[in-house]
Amino acid sequence: MTDSANALPAAASGTFRLGGDLTVNRLGFGTMQLTGKGVWGWPDDREAPVAVLRRAVELGVNLIDTADAYGPFVTDAFIREALHPYADDLVIATKVGFTRQGPNEWIPVGRPEYLRQQTELNLRNLGVDRIDLLQLHRIDPKVPLEDQLGELKALQDEGKVRHIGLSEVSVDEVKAAREIAEIVSVQNLFNLTNRKSSALLEYAEAEGIGFIPWFPLATGKLSGEGSPLAELAARHGSTPSQLALAWLLRKSPVLLPIPGTSSVAHLEENVAGASIELTDEEFAELDALS
Ligand SMILES: NC(=O)c1ccc[n+]([C@@H]2O[C@H](COP(=O)([O-])OP(=O)(O)OC[C@H]3O[C@@H](n4cnc5c(N)ncnc54)[C@H](OP(=O)(O)O)[C@@H]3O)[C@@H](O)[C@H]2O)c1
């Protein structure tokens, strides 16, 4: 990264090399809040998501998480409108493997022809020749793992996908997947108040695999005045969201939080959290909350 890129606020979160060759600032951005209600359709305001995405990149965010299923294809369209042609250092991580039936309805489908179709549509809708990081949104229990991962590996061999990741998986599932394809990242629910994926985090750290914690702010429950972190944040002179993100950044060097927001003000607040350095005592106090 250039010196000017290093001076941007998100760079304070430090960097991680995905798959050994894609360097990203560890504090990224998740796009799921940019759609209509229930992650379905368009939001009422179509200007705001474009402004949020542009501001994220201005602040040095260069890992953006999306999925064909967000909208579907609403967030891909916003990313393209806001950021295409893409900066060389921007990593767009997308996902395939979920079908949508309506607001808040999600059914995994891992049949190879569907995964291929959705990868092709992600390429077309994002306007790229190759997807930097393609994550299998869910393993479909009805389809053999080797068929699902085998298809993603075939797409990688064809040059359409640079790296492969997984989402909502156990350690055993990652181990099984790695027999079929190289896995550079996992994306599981993980935040201060939900640490069910701690064993996966330990595994990812030991293996140098990126861990993208979704719901890093517990969908906003860790943010704002009603947050369980409110008192600590006031003492610290920061905000609850910033503390929740600072805890994740300090917890493990492989954690790559992707807080989501539809507001430029919240985005700016969250990215400023990248520069918070917790003392050992502050980290221990946060770590003791669960
Ligand atoms: N792999 C998966 O299965 C999976 C599942 C879920 C999510 N994800 C990914 O993870 C990303 C993050 O999850 P998420 O966006 O659902 O949840 P989140 O990041 O934990 O929280 C987002 C919520 O917090 C609020 N918020 C954000 N910053 C705030 C601030 N500074 N002050 C007050 N409120 C704030 C947002 O509202 P405002 O819009 O009002 O700011 C929004 O309601 C998603 O965008 C998506 O990319 C992946």
The ligand as an SDF file (V2000), in Angstrom:
LIG
                    3D

 48 52  0  0  0  0  0  0  0  0999 V2000
  -22.2150  -14.7880    6.2350 N   0  0  0  0  0  0  0  0  0  0  0  0
  -23.4050  -14.5850    6.7170 C   0  0  0  0  0  0  0  0  0  0  0  0
  -24.2350  -15.5020    6.8270 O   0  0  0  0  0  0  0  0  0  0  0  0
  -23.7770  -13.2120    7.1540 C   0  0  0  0  0  0  0  0  0  0  0  0
  -24.9420  -13.0100    7.9330 C   0  0  0  0  0  0  0  0  0  0  0  0
  -25.2390  -11.7070    8.3350 C   0  0  0  0  0  0  0  0  0  0  0  0
  -24.4190  -10.6510    7.9760 C   0  0  0  0  0  0  0  0  0  0  0  0
  -23.3150  -10.8850    7.1940 N   0  0  0  0  0  0  0  0  0  0  0  0
  -22.3930   -9.7890    6.8220 C   0  0  0  0  0  0  0  0  0  0  0  0
  -21.9810   -9.1420    8.0100 O   0  0  0  0  0  0  0  0  0  0  0  0
  -22.1460   -7.7230    7.8710 C   0  0  0  0  0  0  0  0  0  0  0  0
  -22.3530   -7.1050    9.2240 C   0  0  0  0  0  0  0  0  0  0  0  0
  -23.5780   -7.5510    9.7770 O   0  0  0  0  0  0  0  0  0  0  0  0
  -24.8070   -6.5620    9.9750 P   0  0  0  0  0  0  0  0  0  0  0  0
  -24.5990   -5.3690    9.1310 O   0  0  0  0  0  0  0  0  0  0  0  0
  -26.0300   -7.3200    9.7460 O   0  0  0  0  0  0  0  0  0  0  0  0
  -24.7570   -6.2840   11.5410 O   0  0  0  0  0  0  0  0  0  0  0  0
  -23.7730   -5.4110   12.4700 P   0  0  0  0  0  0  0  0  0  0  0  0
  -22.6300   -4.8870   11.6790 O   0  0  0  0  0  0  0  0  0  0  0  0
  -23.5130   -6.2060   13.6910 O   0  0  0  0  0  0  0  0  0  0  0  0
  -24.7320   -4.2180   12.8940 O   0  0  0  0  0  0  0  0  0  0  0  0
  -25.3740   -3.4080   11.9700 C   0  0  0  0  0  0  0  0  0  0  0  0
  -26.4560   -2.6260   12.6960 C   0  0  0  0  0  0  0  0  0  0  0  0
  -25.8550   -1.7620   13.6180 O   0  0  0  0  0  0  0  0  0  0  0  0
  -26.2540   -0.4260   13.3690 C   0  0  0  0  0  0  0  0  0  0  0  0
  -25.0500    0.4060   13.5230 N   0  0  0  0  0  0  0  0  0  0  0  0
  -23.8840    0.3020   12.8450 C   0  0  0  0  0  0  0  0  0  0  0  0
  -22.9980    1.2010   13.2740 N   0  0  0  0  0  0  0  0  0  0  0  0
  -23.6110    1.9080   14.2500 C   0  0  0  0  0  0  0  0  0  0  0  0
  -23.2170    2.9860   15.0810 C   0  0  0  0  0  0  0  0  0  0  0  0
  -21.9900    3.5100   14.9870 N   0  0  0  0  0  0  0  0  0  0  0  0
  -24.1200    3.4680   15.9960 N   0  0  0  0  0  0  0  0  0  0  0  0
  -25.3550    2.9330   16.1010 C   0  0  0  0  0  0  0  0  0  0  0  0
  -25.7900    1.9140   15.3340 N   0  0  0  0  0  0  0  0  0  0  0  0
  -24.9300    1.4030   14.4190 C   0  0  0  0  0  0  0  0  0  0  0  0
  -26.7840   -0.3680   11.9740 C   0  0  0  0  0  0  0  0  0  0  0  0
  -27.8030    0.5730   11.8470 O   0  0  0  0  0  0  0  0  0  0  0  0
  -27.6090    1.9030   10.9280 P   0  0  0  0  0  0  0  0  0  0  0  0
  -27.7980    1.4520    9.5110 O   0  0  0  0  0  0  0  0  0  0  0  0
  -28.6900    2.8070   11.4110 O   0  0  0  0  0  0  0  0  0  0  0  0
  -26.2470    2.4300   11.2000 O   0  0  0  0  0  0  0  0  0  0  0  0
  -27.3220   -1.7820   11.7900 C   0  0  0  0  0  0  0  0  0  0  0  0
  -28.6470   -1.8670   12.2380 O   0  0  0  0  0  0  0  0  0  0  0  0
  -23.3430   -7.6230    6.9170 C   0  0  0  0  0  0  0  0  0  0  0  0
  -23.4390   -6.3420    6.3660 O   0  0  0  0  0  0  0  0  0  0  0  0
  -23.0290   -8.7040    5.9370 C   0  0  0  0  0  0  0  0  0  0  0  0
  -22.0760   -8.2440    4.9970 O   0  0  0  0  0  0  0  0  0  0  0  0
  -22.9960  -12.1520    6.8030 C   0  0  0  0  0  0  0  0  0  0  0  0
  1  2  1  0
  2  3  2  0
  2  4  1  0
  4  5  1  0
  4 48  2  0
  5  6  2  0
  6  7  1  0
  7  8  2  0
  8  9  1  0
  8 48  1  0
  9 10  1  0
  9 46  1  0
 10 11  1  0
 11 12  1  0
 11 44  1  0
 12 13  1  0
 13 14  1  0
 14 15  2  0
 14 16  1  0
 14 17  1  0
 17 18  1  0
 18 19  2  0
 18 20  1  0
 18 21  1  0
 21 22  1  0
 22 23  1  0
 23 24  1  0
 23 42  1  0
 24 25  1  0
 25 26  1  0
 25 36  1  0
 26 27  1  0
 26 35  1  0
 27 28  2  0
 28 29  1  0
 29 30  1  0
 29 35  2  0
 30 31  1  0
 30 32  2  0
 32 33  1  0
 33 34  2  0
 34 35  1  0
 36 37  1  0
 36 42  1  0
 37 38  1  0
 38 39  2  0
 38 40  1  0
 38 41  1  0
 42 43  1  0
 44 45  1  0
 44 46  1  0
 46 47  1  0
M  CHG  2   8   1  16  -1
M  END
$$$$
